[in-house]
Amino acid sequence: KVKWAWVKKEGVTLVVRLEEGVAAEEETSAPGPVVAGEDGVLQRVTVFAGTPVCKAGDSVKQGQVIILGEETGPDGEKTPVRAKGEAVALVQVQKTVRLPAREMITTPTGRTESRWIFATPFGSYTFETEPDYLLADRVYESCPLPGVWLPVTLKKETFLEVSGEWAERDAQELMQEGQKAAEEALIRTWPAAQNIDKSVKFSMIERGTIEVTAFAVLPMDIAQNGLVP
């Protein structure tokens, strides 16, 4: 059963919003207001029950009352009600990522060592140990063993010893990578941010690490039922 019906014309489109009623034992009927679920700037307040105390253009903080849980009758008598309504506001959302500001530059020392590995569906086995190189790149060559009743691949694992040194990353490249990562994280959380303007903030939080935050402003319904103590 429909409990609330809200109709609005947008251009040539008629938008109808319905709210389904719930069984009496499931409904929370205690009087109370509608409060802001997020900080934002109100664009529209639609009241289904209660008395509005905020209007379009008002800045509200999370928890602030938007629709009072009371109604005034023709005789001026105030009656407590469970406030109902919609409060569409512009809300700033953000997402932060961290990236290393330094990278390891490696240089081959010329030392190499190889070992053989048998790879099977049940795991990989070798009778040789890894070399005691502090840093090494690895190169693999493999070929299947014919005539074996289950698939076995013989792999040659070659260790190429390298020396490493930390170096600062190119600042422009780092900023571009950080901006892209932060904006992608923002869009994953709020897909509506895909096609709107976004801004970013860069900060060095500790040696070797930068923090990048992407911001966007989205319209959303922040109405939330609350109880006044």
Disulfide bonds with the S-S distance in Angstrom:
none
